[in-house]
Amino acid sequence: MPSRRSFLSKAAMLASTSLVPSLKAFSKEELLTLAAYKPEKSAIELATDEDYWWQIQQAYTVSPQIINLNNGGVSPSPMVVQNAVDRYNKLANEAPSYYMWRILDQGREPLRENLAKYAGVSPEEIAINRNATEAIDTVIMGLPLQRGDEIVMTRYDYPNMLHAWRQRELRDGLKINYVELDLPAEDSELIVKKYVEKMTPSTKIVHITHIMNWNGQVIPAKRIADEAHKRGIEVLIDGAHSFAHLEYKIPDLGGDYYGTSLHKWLSAPIGSGMLWVKKEKISKIFPLIPNDKPNSDNIRKFENLGTRPFMIEQAIGQALNFQLAIGNARKEARLRFLKDYWAKEASKMPKIKMNTSLKPEFSGALAHFSVEGLEAGKMEGELFAKFKIHTSPTKWEKLDGVRVTPHVYTSLRDLDRLLEGVQHLTKL
């Protein structure tokens, strides 16, 4: 690992060469070195160690012209993952049907085992999908629900999930009971109470978004799940924004079903996701894409996609290795530090309203802010036109502003530039 002096020297060199990073694909040995770096430092202490995070930043091929602060949509992959995709793709194209089905397809079981170990579950409960929407829609569309059955969720849940439940409501006569939340929310007791109030004897499923994509609100999933289970209600958890972002194992959340995208915080190849179903519940869920045994208790029935991009799937393994080298606790602490670095300063500016809690139990990396008198589109447009900062204009329910989502490759210099942009917005 570099010394402080070497770090500053490299930073100066980069500044003099159009900010082009020295891109790096970590070897296995270097990943082990990263994992073992300064064991005497806690995750919180290491969060501000710029020498360490400079090394992580060099693994990504990010644009030197655009500051990407919309990693909540989809994150770039580090070079080691990109190289794996290229390598597997070249192999597959030498003889597609042979290398895809007889070689690459055989790598799914080791990958399943590694993902399961990381997630703290059985490999017989993990299916590899293309994104959180596919994973969660598999459960929503596959559950054997009847007319009159009720669902509890909020209007701040992800739109694709809302669309799926509303389609079942329209088609099958289900009823959705919406939890009314005011964001940001900083009272766990009140959040749980609002979910419980919507549960009735007819409620069959509580849908929980662990981290809401709009503003990064962390929901106390386990407490809500426990209340649901007391009433014989199952729980479906959307972990798209919390997997490889917060430190936890899937069972810690108390759900029965769970879906996530791997191309967000895990930095896996674009178009990769994962579904988890409790073993005893697999048989009752019909697969989204039918196979010959829809009532099987084999988790693999949810992977009947036909021809798929095997190269993307197999490169998930390299992304997982990269995550393990950093460590969940270190990564969560760094992401929260990056959010706090800019958000605490922005909150002091006139006309700025932070729509995300700055308390660690209620937020991670994602944050949303508004500017008095400006709409989301105007804010996003100004940040990009004047500062080449890419963010997400977010106007949904009572939120109207910009969502900012840094990742581990985001530098403090990038966030200083963001603060310049926020200051500019307050003068419009």
C-alpha positions as CSV (number, residue, x, y, z in Angstrom):
1,M,0.0,0.0,0.0
2,P,1.3,3.5,-0.8
3,S,2.6,5.9,1.8
4,R,1.0,9.3,2.3
5,R,3.9,10.9,0.3
6,S,3.5,8.5,-2.6
7,F,-0.2,9.1,-2.6
8,L,0.2,12.8,-2.9
9,S,2.8,12.4,-5.5
10,K,0.5,10.2,-7.6
11,A,-2.4,12.6,-7.1
12,A,-0.3,15.5,-8.4
13,M,0.8,13.5,-11.4
14,L,-2.8,12.7,-12.2
15,A,-3.8,16.3,-11.9
16,S,-1.2,17.2,-14.5
17,T,-2.3,14.6,-17.0
18,S,-5.9,15.5,-17.5
19,L,-7.0,13.4,-14.5
20,V,-6.6,10.2,-16.4
21,P,-6.4,7.4,-13.8
22,S,-3.8,4.7,-13.8
23,L,-6.3,1.9,-14.3
24,K,-5.7,-1.3,-12.4
25,A,-6.9,-4.9,-12.5
26,F,-6.0,-6.3,-9.1
27,S,-4.3,-9.7,-8.9
28,K,-5.4,-12.2,-6.3
29,E,-2.4,-11.4,-4.2
30,E,-3.1,-7.6,-4.3
31,L,-6.7,-8.3,-3.3
32,L,-5.5,-10.2,-0.3
33,T,-3.2,-7.3,0.5
34,L,-6.1,-4.9,0.4
35,A,-8.1,-7.2,2.7
36,A,-5.3,-7.3,5.2
37,Y,-4.5,-3.5,5.1
38,K,-4.1,-1.9,8.5
39,P,-6.0,-4.4,10.7
40,E,-5.5,-2.2,13.7
41,K,-7.8,0.4,12.1
42,S,-11.6,0.2,12.6
43,A,-13.9,0.5,9.7
44,I,-14.8,4.0,10.8
45,E,-11.1,5.0,11.1
46,L,-10.3,3.5,7.7
47,A,-13.2,5.4,6.1
48,T,-11.1,8.5,6.0
49,D,-7.8,6.9,5.0
50,E,-7.3,8.4,1.5
51,D,-4.2,6.3,0.8
52,Y,-6.3,3.1,1.1
53,W,-9.3,4.4,-1.0
54,W,-7.0,5.8,-3.7
55,Q,-6.0,2.2,-4.5
56,I,-9.7,1.3,-4.8
57,Q,-10.4,4.2,-7.0
58,Q,-7.7,3.1,-9.5
59,A,-9.5,-0.1,-10.1
60,Y,-12.4,1.7,-11.9
61,T,-12.3,3.0,-15.5
62,V,-14.4,6.1,-14.7
63,S,-14.6,9.0,-17.1
64,P,-12.3,11.9,-16.4
65,Q,-14.7,14.2,-18.1
66,I,-17.9,13.3,-16.2
67,I,-18.4,13.0,-12.4
68,N,-20.7,10.1,-12.1
69,L,-22.9,10.5,-8.9
70,N,-25.7,8.3,-10.1
71,N,-24.3,5.0,-9.0
72,G,-27.7,4.2,-7.5
73,G,-29.0,3.6,-11.0
74,V,-26.2,1.2,-12.0
75,S,-22.6,1.2,-10.9
76,P,-19.6,0.7,-13.2
77,S,-17.5,-2.5,-12.6
78,P,-13.9,-2.4,-11.7
79,M,-11.4,-3.4,-14.4
80,V,-10.9,-6.9,-13.0
81,V,-14.6,-7.6,-13.6
82,Q,-14.6,-5.9,-17.1
83,N,-11.6,-8.1,-18.1
84,A,-13.5,-11.2,-16.9
85,V,-16.5,-10.3,-19.0
86,D,-14.3,-9.8,-22.1
87,R,-12.4,-13.0,-21.5
88,Y,-15.6,-15.1,-21.1
89,N,-17.1,-13.4,-24.1
90,K,-14.2,-14.2,-26.4
91,L,-14.2,-17.8,-25.2
92,A,-17.9,-18.2,-25.8
93,N,-17.6,-16.8,-29.3
94,E,-15.1,-19.4,-30.3
95,A,-18.0,-22.0,-30.4
96,P,-21.0,-20.5,-28.6
97,S,-23.2,-23.5,-28.0
98,Y,-20.2,-25.6,-26.8
99,Y,-18.5,-23.1,-24.5
100,M,-21.7,-21.5,-23.2
101,W,-23.6,-24.7,-22.3
102,R,-20.8,-27.2,-21.6
103,I,-18.1,-24.9,-20.1
104,L,-19.4,-21.6,-18.7
105,D,-22.8,-23.0,-17.6
106,Q,-20.8,-25.4,-15.3
107,G,-19.5,-22.4,-13.4
108,R,-23.0,-21.5,-12.0
109,E,-22.9,-23.9,-9.1
110,P,-19.6,-22.7,-7.6
111,L,-20.9,-19.1,-8.1
112,R,-24.1,-20.0,-6.4
113,E,-22.2,-21.4,-3.5
114,N,-20.0,-18.3,-3.2
115,L,-22.9,-15.9,-3.3
116,A,-24.8,-18.0,-0.8
117,K,-21.9,-18.0,1.6
118,Y,-21.5,-14.2,1.3
119,A,-25.3,-13.7,1.8
120,G,-25.4,-16.1,4.8
121,V,-27.9,-18.6,3.2
122,S,-28.0,-22.0,1.7
123,P,-27.0,-22.5,-2.0
124,E,-30.3,-24.3,-2.4
125,E,-32.1,-21.0,-1.8
126,I,-30.2,-18.8,-4.3
127,A,-31.1,-18.2,-8.0
128,I,-29.0,-16.0,-10.3
129,N,-31.1,-13.6,-12.3
130,R,-30.6,-10.5,-14.4
131,N,-31.7,-7.8,-11.9
132,A,-33.9,-7.0,-8.9
133,T,-37.0,-6.5,-11.0
134,E,-36.8,-10.0,-12.4
135,A,-36.0,-11.6,-9.0
136,I,-38.8,-9.8,-7.2
137,D,-41.4,-10.1,-10.0
138,T,-40.8,-13.8,-9.9
139,V,-42.2,-13.8,-6.4
140,I,-44.9,-11.3,-7.0
141,M,-46.2,-13.1,-10.1
142,G,-45.6,-16.5,-8.7
143,L,-47.3,-16.3,-5.4
144,P,-50.6,-18.3,-5.2
145,L,-52.8,-15.4,-4.1
146,Q,-56.6,-15.2,-4.3
147,R,-59.2,-12.5,-4.9
148,G,-59.6,-10.4,-1.7
149,D,-56.0,-11.1,-0.5
150,E,-54.2,-8.0,0.7
151,I,-50.7,-6.6,0.2
152,V,-49.0,-4.0,2.4
153,M,-46.5,-1.6,0.8
154,T,-45.7,2.1,0.3
155,R,-46.0,4.4,-2.7
156,Y,-42.2,5.0,-2.3
157,D,-41.4,1.4,-3.2
158,Y,-39.7,0.9,-6.5
159,P,-42.0,1.6,-9.5
160,N,-41.5,-1.8,-11.2
161,M,-42.6,-3.4,-8.0
162,L,-45.6,-1.1,-7.7
163,H,-46.5,-1.9,-11.3
164,A,-46.3,-5.6,-10.7
165,W,-48.5,-5.6,-7.6
166,R,-51.0,-3.3,-9.3
167,Q,-51.1,-5.6,-12.3
168,R,-52.0,-8.5,-9.9
169,E,-54.5,-6.2,-8.2
170,L,-56.2,-5.5,-11.5
171,R,-56.0,-9.1,-12.9
172,D,-56.6,-11.1,-9.7
173,G,-58.7,-8.9,-7.5
174,L,-56.0,-8.3,-4.8
175,K,-56.0,-5.2,-2.7
176,I,-53.0,-3.0,-1.9
177,N,-53.0,-1.2,1.4
178,Y,-50.5,1.7,1.2
179,V,-48.4,2.7,4.2
180,E,-48.2,6.5,4.3
181,L,-44.7,7.6,5.1
182,D,-43.2,11.1,5.3
183,L,-39.5,11.1,4.2
184,P,-37.0,11.3,5.7
185,A,-38.2,9.3,8.6
186,E,-36.2,9.1,11.8
187,D,-38.5,7.3,14.2
188,S,-38.3,3.5,13.9
189,E,-41.2,3.0,16.3
190,L,-43.4,5.1,14.1
191,I,-42.3,3.5,10.9
192,V,-43.1,0.0,12.2
193,K,-46.4,1.2,13.7
194,K,-47.5,2.6,10.3
195,Y,-46.8,-0.8,8.6
196,V,-48.6,-2.7,11.4
197,E,-51.7,-0.4,11.1
198,K,-52.1,-1.6,7.5
199,M,-52.0,-5.3,8.3
200,T,-55.4,-7.0,8.4
201,P,-56.6,-10.6,8.7
202,S,-56.7,-10.6,4.9
203,T,-53.0,-9.5,4.5
204,K,-50.9,-12.2,2.9
205,I,-47.7,-10.2,2.0
206,V,-45.8,-7.2,3.4
207,H,-43.5,-5.7,0.7
208,I,-40.5,-3.9,2.2
209,T,-37.9,-1.9,0.4
210,H,-34.9,-2.1,2.7
211,I,-33.3,1.1,1.2
212,M,-35.6,3.3,-0.8
213,N,-34.2,4.3,-4.1
214,W,-35.7,7.8,-4.0
215,N,-33.8,9.2,-1.1
216,G,-31.8,6.4,0.6
217,Q,-34.2,5.9,3.5
218,V,-33.3,2.8,5.4
219,I,-36.4,0.9,6.6
220,P,-36.3,-1.3,9.8
221,A,-37.0,-4.4,7.8
222,K,-36.5,-7.0,10.6
223,R,-38.8,-5.3,13.1
224,I,-41.6,-5.0,10.4
225,A,-41.0,-8.6,9.3
226,D,-41.3,-9.8,12.9
227,E,-44.6,-8.1,13.3
228,A,-45.9,-9.6,10.1
229,H,-44.8,-13.1,11.1
230,K,-46.7,-12.7,14.4
231,R,-49.8,-12.4,12.3
232,G,-49.0,-15.2,9.9
233,I,-48.1,-12.8,7.1
234,E,-45.2,-13.4,4.7
235,V,-42.5,-10.8,3.9
236,L,-40.9,-9.9,0.5
237,I,-37.8,-7.7,0.8
238,D,-36.4,-5.5,-2.0
239,G,-32.7,-5.4,-1.3
240,A,-31.6,-3.8,-4.5
241,H,-29.9,-0.9,-2.8
242,S,-28.7,-2.5,0.4
243,F,-26.9,-5.7,-0.8
244,A,-23.1,-5.1,-0.7
245,H,-23.9,-1.6,0.6
246,L,-24.9,-2.2,4.3
247,E,-23.3,-4.9,6.4
248,Y,-25.8,-7.7,7.0
249,K,-26.8,-11.3,6.0
250,I,-30.1,-11.9,4.2
251,P,-31.6,-13.8,7.2
252,D,-30.9,-10.8,9.4
253,L,-33.8,-9.0,7.7
254,G,-36.3,-11.6,8.6
255,G,-37.9,-12.0,5.2
256,D,-39.3,-15.0,3.4
257,Y,-38.3,-13.8,-0.1
258,Y,-35.6,-11.4,-1.2
259,G,-34.4,-9.9,-4.5
260,T,-31.5,-7.7,-5.4
261,S,-29.4,-6.3,-8.3
262,L,-25.7,-7.1,-8.3
263,H,-24.8,-4.4,-10.7
264,K,-25.4,-1.7,-8.2
265,W,-23.3,-1.8,-5.0
266,L,-21.5,-5.1,-5.7
267,S,-20.2,-3.6,-9.0
268,A,-21.0,-6.8,-10.8
269,P,-21.5,-6.7,-14.6
270,I,-24.5,-4.7,-15.8
271,G,-27.5,-7.0,-16.0
272,S,-26.9,-9.3,-13.0
273,G,-29.2,-10.0,-10.1
274,M,-30.1,-12.6,-7.4
275,L,-33.2,-14.1,-5.9
276,W,-33.4,-15.7,-2.5
277,V,-36.4,-17.9,-1.4
278,K,-36.7,-19.8,1.9
279,K,-36.2,-23.5,1.0
280,E,-39.6,-24.5,2.3
281,K,-41.4,-21.9,0.2
282,I,-39.8,-22.6,-3.2
283,S,-42.3,-25.2,-4.3
284,K,-45.3,-22.9,-4.0
285,I,-43.8,-20.1,-6.2
286,F,-44.5,-20.5,-9.9
287,P,-41.4,-19.5,-12.0
288,L,-41.7,-16.3,-14.1
289,I,-40.5,-18.3,-17.1
290,P,-42.2,-21.7,-17.0
291,N,-40.3,-25.0,-17.0
292,D,-41.5,-28.7,-16.8
293,K,-41.7,-28.8,-13.0
294,P,-43.3,-25.5,-11.8
295,N,-44.0,-27.0,-8.4
296,S,-40.5,-28.2,-7.8
297,D,-38.7,-27.2,-4.6
298,N,-35.5,-26.8,-6.7
299,I,-34.3,-23.2,-6.7
300,R,-32.9,-23.7,-10.2
301,K,-36.4,-23.6,-11.7
302,F,-36.2,-19.8,-11.4
303,E,-33.2,-19.8,-13.8
304,N,-35.0,-21.2,-16.9
305,L,-34.0,-18.2,-19.1
306,G,-33.0,-20.0,-22.2
307,T,-29.9,-18.5,-23.8
308,R,-28.4,-15.9,-21.5
309,P,-25.2,-13.8,-21.3
310,F,-23.1,-16.4,-19.6
311,M,-20.1,-14.1,-19.6
312,I,-22.0,-11.5,-17.4
313,E,-23.1,-14.2,-15.0
314,Q,-19.6,-15.8,-14.6
315,A,-17.9,-12.4,-14.0
316,I,-20.1,-11.9,-10.9
317,G,-17.4,-14.0,-9.2
318,Q,-14.7,-11.4,-9.7
319,A,-17.0,-8.7,-8.4
320,L,-17.6,-10.7,-5.3
321,N,-13.9,-11.2,-4.7
322,F,-13.4,-7.5,-5.0
323,Q,-16.1,-6.8,-2.5
324,L,-14.6,-9.4,-0.1
325,A,-11.2,-7.7,-0.4
326,I,-12.6,-4.4,0.8
327,G,-14.9,-5.9,3.4
328,N,-18.6,-5.0,4.1
329,A,-17.9,-3.0,7.2
330,R,-15.2,-0.9,5.6
331,K,-17.3,-0.3,2.5
332,E,-20.4,0.7,4.4
333,A,-18.4,3.1,6.6
334,R,-16.7,4.7,3.5
335,L,-20.0,5.1,1.6
336,R,-21.6,6.8,4.6
337,F,-18.5,9.0,5.1
338,L,-18.8,10.1,1.4
339,K,-22.5,10.9,1.8
340,D,-21.9,12.9,5.0
341,Y,-18.9,14.7,3.5
342,W,-21.1,16.6,1.0
343,A,-24.5,16.4,2.6
344,K,-23.6,18.0,5.9
345,E,-22.0,20.9,4.1
346,A,-24.9,21.3,1.7
347,S,-27.4,21.3,4.5
348,K,-25.8,24.5,5.9
349,M,-26.4,26.4,2.6
350,P,-29.4,28.7,2.1
351,K,-32.4,27.3,0.2
352,I,-31.2,23.7,0.6
353,K,-33.4,21.0,2.1
354,M,-31.9,17.6,2.7
355,N,-34.6,14.9,2.1
356,T,-32.4,12.2,3.6
357,S,-31.6,11.6,7.3
358,L,-28.0,12.1,8.3
359,K,-28.4,9.6,11.1
360,P,-26.4,6.4,10.3
361,E,-29.3,4.1,11.2
362,F,-31.5,5.7,8.6
363,S,-29.2,6.2,5.6
364,G,-26.1,5.0,3.8
365,A,-24.6,6.4,0.6
366,L,-27.7,7.7,-1.1
367,A,-29.0,11.2,-0.4
368,H,-31.6,13.5,-1.9
369,F,-31.8,17.3,-1.7
370,S,-34.1,20.0,-2.9
371,V,-33.5,23.7,-3.7
372,E,-36.2,26.2,-2.9
373,G,-37.8,27.4,-6.1
374,L,-36.1,24.8,-8.4
375,E,-37.6,21.7,-9.9
376,A,-35.7,18.4,-10.2
377,G,-35.1,18.7,-13.9
378,K,-33.7,22.2,-13.6
379,M,-31.3,21.2,-10.8
380,E,-30.0,18.1,-12.7
381,G,-29.6,20.1,-15.9
382,E,-27.6,22.9,-14.2
383,L,-25.3,20.4,-12.4
384,F,-24.5,18.7,-15.7
385,A,-24.3,21.7,-18.0
386,K,-22.1,23.8,-15.7
387,F,-20.1,21.2,-13.8
388,K,-20.4,17.9,-15.8
389,I,-21.9,16.2,-12.7
390,H,-24.2,13.4,-13.5
391,T,-27.0,12.9,-10.9
392,S,-30.6,11.6,-10.9
393,P,-33.5,14.1,-11.1
394,T,-36.0,12.5,-8.7
395,K,-39.6,13.8,-8.6
396,W,-41.9,11.3,-6.9
397,E,-44.7,11.7,-4.4
398,K,-43.5,14.6,-2.1
399,L,-39.9,14.5,-3.3
400,D,-38.7,17.0,-5.9
401,G,-35.0,17.3,-6.3
402,V,-31.8,15.5,-7.1
403,R,-30.5,12.2,-5.8
404,V,-26.7,11.9,-5.3
405,T,-25.1,8.5,-5.0
406,P,-21.3,8.2,-4.8
407,H,-19.5,4.9,-4.8
408,V,-16.1,3.7,-3.5
409,Y,-14.3,5.1,-6.5
410,T,-15.7,8.6,-5.8
411,S,-13.0,11.1,-4.7
412,L,-13.3,13.9,-2.2
413,R,-12.3,16.2,-5.1
414,D,-15.4,15.0,-6.9
415,L,-17.6,15.9,-3.9
416,D,-15.9,19.3,-3.5
417,R,-16.9,19.9,-7.1
418,L,-20.5,18.8,-6.2
419,L,-20.6,21.3,-3.4
420,E,-19.6,24.1,-5.9
421,G,-22.5,23.0,-8.0
422,V,-24.9,23.0,-5.1
423,Q,-23.7,26.5,-4.1
424,H,-24.4,27.5,-7.7
425,L,-28.0,26.2,-7.5
426,T,-28.7,28.3,-4.4
427,K,-28.0,31.5,-6.5
428,L,-30.5,30.7,-9.3
